[in-house]
Amino acid sequence: MKDRGDFLLEIGCEEIPAGVIPRAVEQLKQTLEKLLSTHGLLENATVETLGAPRRLAGIVKSVLLRQEDVTREITGPPKSIAYDNVGQPTRAAYSFAEKQGIPLEKLSIVMTPKGECLAAKQVIVGRCTGDILAENLPQAILSLSFPRPMYWSGAGGPRFVRPIRWIVALLEGKLVAFNVAGVNSGSNTSGHRFLGKAKISVRGPADYVTKLRSNFVMVHAEDRQKKIEQEIQGLVARKGWRTHADPGLLEMVTYLNEYPSVLLGNFDPAFLELPDEILITVMRGHQKYFAVENRKGELEPHFLAVINLDRDREGLVRAGHERVLRARFADARFFWETDQKRRLSDYLPKLSQVTYESRLGSYGDKVERMRSLARWIAEQWFSTGIRQADVPGADRAAELAKCDLVTEMVREFTELQGIVGGLYARAQGEPEDISWAVYDHYRPVGIDDPIPRNLTGCAVAMADKLDSLVACFAVELVPSGSSDPFALRRAALGIVKILLERKVPLSLSAAISASARSLLIYPPKIQVSPKVEKQVLDFILERARFVLREREGFAYDEVNAAFAAGADELVDAVQRVAALKTIRHTKNFPPLAVAFKRIRKILAKAGPEESWKLSAVDPNLFRDTAERELHTVSRKVAGRATTHKKAARYREALEAIAELRPVVDRFFDEVLVMAEEEEVRKNRLTLLAELLREFSTIADFSEMVSEESR
């Protein structure tokens, strides 16, 4: 009998939403690995999971066909209790043997930490893998989580992403029998809904992929994507065109189709009078079409559609797509023309009728708070010498930023909010700086998304995001787990990216306080407590830590050390992190970091600071040359370090601090900090406290960890 074999699992469903499939595929992989690992079956096996619109599948290669037998030793009573003085077994020995279900003569004596004890060997016979899978797979399948699972066999019954129609479960070609929601596992899968057979018998992973391929189902997502990319390239290369770059759309159509084919369609060139953003959004958002551009990046009157068919021989499918797109473009043109019969600012009163959040008032209220905050931010930036800051422009852009929410275009194409406002503002003669600020104010929407292209847009984007954060935290709408309905994590990330990429020296705590003041002045006039302000600051700084670690490549202890010395002004904090990174591997720095960690521990053990700290270090209380030298050298170094810090030359400041290493080492070698004489002890503790405070303004060196620990 073979000790290893291959296992195939396929869950056949009604069409699964494309956006759900990648996560479901990963979940299924984790679930199968956990199940097999828990039962000792995963060693040297490989798990591959696949996903397509009508199926989720798992292929496990070289899985153990049976658990290994396990022998374990169970200790019982001590020998002194199990046997009497003449070596005869006592009742305790007999009871232990009966409990283990073995004869007394098969027990043994083993040495344990408690001395010699009676022991029994127990052999646990391994179970067949098929039995384990049959027992556990129903629950494993139903444990997969989805955003909106469905009931299909009556309320209160099992839930899954879509109704399950068939299940394939084969281990080395043999059926693994179980039932999920009335569906029995079997050996029959189903091909393409229109092009393949409805019932296809498979023997396992070996013929599963090939038989489905011959029935127009490509189960590997990478194969489907490659086919789409090759066909797109073949269609556009002949004309010297290219597709409008859209990786998200490529992934979506890959998971929308089991056997994708690409066709080229056309539309009336007259529609090119509409802005590209609107045309691309209509093609992408509603029809899942790729836009086509020429070499200059200008849209061509063509589109690429991915269909779930082998080909379109008669051109009927293409004609249908062209007809639908023509109607959608006609709607978009109607909205464009209708909306612009009024000035964008004329839509502002309507925002008072649109609720932002029941406790936070309307979008009209939010706009007033944004205007106040955008003016404040622009004033702050102007005062720091950033001359592009435009206070009136920031106010005007904030006033117009949300007006497009009540236009016909955005009601139909919600993903165009902000963009439409910017387009309307430009078409109606608003200054370019303001138009782009409105257009960009939702940016960035992710870690790879660009920030607003001008400083006015950055001010408005900051105002919008800060208001959302402070307002939502004030009414306890704090993100938890995967729940973040107001996209506050994205808002915090956007603030971090704007500040760091623009290198703007803005105080985060001051900005949060300004937002809190606007909430008190404008409806709904909420009082924001200092505790809430601190929560918002910590929330933003956590996003900053993420960016610096994951995007900029700084070590976690470098970030923690610099932030512990203050991170209210992010640009300054990042400069300190960078300086710390460059100096951490120099000769003197690692030992000095260890010394600072030691100082912190000594001070913590000394008790409350008020019980020992003197108003100032008293040189007359020095008893050893080493402490006198530390005091003298540290004061000189402090002066040089301060000069460098004021000029933001943090590396030079850290290099100067690192020169303390020899005198600090000598101090700890020769001086007993916790001296018996009270005044001497207090003086030495005060010296260390001043040293720690003076030289922790760039970074808290005690947060640094050694290379070995890392």
Secondary structure, 3 states (H helix, E strand, C coil): CCCEEEEEEEEEECCCCHHHHHHHHHHHHHHHHHHHHHCCCCCCCEEEEEEECCEEEEEEEEEECECCCEEEEEEEEEHHHHECCCCCECHHHHHHHHHHCCCHHHCEEEEECCEEEEEEEEEECCCEHHHHHHHHHHHHHHCCCCCCCEECCCCCCCEECCCEEEEEEEECCEECCCEECCEEEECEECCCCCCCCCCEECCCHHHHHHHHHCCCCCCCHHHHHHHHHHHHHHHHHCCCCEECCCHHHHHHHHHHCCCCEEEEEECCHHHHHCCHHHHHHHHHHHCCEEEEECCCCCEEEEEEEEECCCCCCCCHHHHHHHHHHHHHHHHHHHHHHHHCCCCHHHHHHHHHHCEEECCCEEHHHHHHHHHHHHHHHHHHHHHCCCCCCCHHHHHHHHHHCCHHHHCHHHHHCHHHCCHHHHHHHHHCCCCHHHHHHHHHCCCCCCCCCCCCCCHHHHHHHHHHHHHHHHHHHHCCCCCECCECCCCHHHHHHHHHHHHHHHCCCCCHHHHHHHHHHHHHHCCCCCCCCHHHHHHHHHHHHHHHHHHHHHHCCCCHHHHHHHHHCCCCCHHHHHHHHHHHHHHCCCCCHHHHHHHHHHHHHHHHHCCCHHHCCCCCCCHHHCCCHHHHHHHHHHHHHHHHHHHHHHCCCHHHHHHHHHCCHHHHHHHHHHCCCCCCCHHHHHHHHHHHHHHHHHCCCCCCHHHCCCCCCC
